[in-house]
Amino acid sequence: MTESVSAPPSALTTQQVVELTRQLNYGTWRFQKSWNPLHIADAEGCYFTDGNGMRYLDLSSQLMCVNLGHKNPAVIAAIAEQAETLAYASPAFATEARAELSKLLLDVLPSGLTKFFFTTSGTEANEAAFKIARMFTGKTKIVARYRSYHGSTMASIAATGDPRRWAMEPGGKGHGFVFAPEVNCYKCPIQHTYPSCGIACAEYLEHIIRNESDVAAVIVEPVVGTNGVLVPPPEYMPMLRDICTRNKVLLIADEVMSGWGRTGAWFAVDHWDVKPDILVTAKGITSAYVPLGLCATTQRIADYFDDHYFAHGHTYEAHPITLKPAVATIHEMQRLDLVRRARRMGDYLGPKLQALAAKHPSVGEVRGLGLFWALDLVRNRDTREPFNTMAQKVDGTPLVVDKVAADLLKRRVAIQAWISHLIVAPPLIVEESDLDFAVDALDASLAIADAAVS
Ligand SMILES: Cc1ncc(COP(=O)(O)O)c(C=O)c1O
């Protein structure tokens, strides 16, 4: 007879959890010495709770990924069910979860994307996209843009425009990546003004393609995420589609962050009815409950590999425990009508954030779409000079946005900050009262940035 064993009481104090984590783990994208991570002990809906029982509004959905909010019962049940039925199968096999998700993806992805490769992160999904583009076209170069992030692994970091790439320059960087100017009408990198510019940044990208030759693909975040929620003017994405088609270059849409209802459409490209050749996504595909990425291609690309060697794979490709929760996530998004809800709540949030801009001299611009917004903070509204630079981000200088974010945390609002802007991207289930709470806290904490205005 076996004796019943009760679960041991939690062995670690909050202080021990924090100490063990910072001593034994690397903190990402930072100097290690100053890392003092908050212990998250629990989370539900749009809030999480720390080890001392304090509750915080999760205003950036962790890393802009917990789109359904925390503890969605249907997604949790899907993980448990799949673990009991079939916890793992080699990618060589067909599984019910794989078939079910693939069929469902055809309903929600932009039309024309019909063949799927699954990964366990956004960066791996981009690696797959680059290899597929290179094999399919027989060409090498990838054109990316400066204000972008495509992931941390070797090809994805080489395609990343932001300073997270710099530590790999030049020797550690994959070859064949070329940078074009981003679309940023608030601070145009080529000093033009919309609309009289005629979308010169897109025209310049075409100039790059023609002069480089050997270009396999262009990769863009249709709405740039971490680098400032840069929403392109309506002409930009259709123009880019046309440029890629005319130059026989594939268009890769990196929707790791902008997908899954975040912008008030299933995918950001849907706003302009643009059909990419490859769409890459991750994060919200499972509301981040399990690690899943997706590289989706057109049938034209898929057909090529019928008679050509598909030289790519992972042990965890199409891992059943990553796929079944994605099925549940999509069903939950449909049941709760979250894409439309993101649009509606964005209509509520946008004017409130704009009102903050009118009141606070440190807010240079507020921009966004759906439930995806940035507050761009500036030292000087006339020159649009940011408080801090990319170089300061990587040399460890204390940043004004980090001070604002730390003050917000004291007011029980957790927010992502990057160089000189804050990203507002709450779970898509957020209520108006949560947004009111967030805007009040922002109103108070922005005083810190206002005091640094020159
Ligand atoms: C647009 C974009 N692409 C790729 C990635 C990389 O995804 P992951 O961190 O899952 O590798 C990210 C992560 O933030 C992202 O925002």
PDBQT file of the ligand as one rigid body, heavy atoms in Angstrom, charges set to zero:
ROOT
HETATM    1  C1  LIG A 501       8.354  41.466 -34.292  1.00  0.00    +0.000 C 
HETATM    2  C2  LIG A 501       9.096  40.395 -33.551  1.00  0.00    +0.000 A 
HETATM    3  N1  LIG A 501       9.693  39.421 -34.245  1.00  0.00    +0.000 NA
HETATM    4  C3  LIG A 501      10.364  38.430 -33.635  1.00  0.00    +0.000 A 
HETATM    5  C4  LIG A 501      10.458  38.382 -32.259  1.00  0.00    +0.000 A 
HETATM    6  C5  LIG A 501      11.194  37.247 -31.596  1.00  0.00    +0.000 C 
HETATM    7  O1  LIG A 501      10.295  36.406 -30.967  1.00  0.00    +0.000 OA
HETATM    8  P1  LIG A 501      10.812  35.430 -29.783  1.00  0.00    +0.000 P 
HETATM    9  O2  LIG A 501      11.207  36.312 -28.654  1.00  0.00    +0.000 OA
HETATM   10  O3  LIG A 501       9.627  34.550 -29.505  1.00  0.00    +0.000 OA
HETATM   11  O4  LIG A 501      11.951  34.675 -30.334  1.00  0.00    +0.000 OA
HETATM   12  C6  LIG A 501       9.839  39.381 -31.492  1.00  0.00    +0.000 A 
HETATM   13  C7  LIG A 501       9.926  39.371 -30.030  1.00  0.00    +0.000 C 
HETATM   14  O5  LIG A 501       9.594  40.294 -29.353  1.00  0.00    +0.000 OA
HETATM   15  C8  LIG A 501       9.142  40.412 -32.154  1.00  0.00    +0.000 A 
HETATM   16  O6  LIG A 501       8.531  41.391 -31.491  1.00  0.00    +0.000 OA
ENDROOT
TORSDOF 0
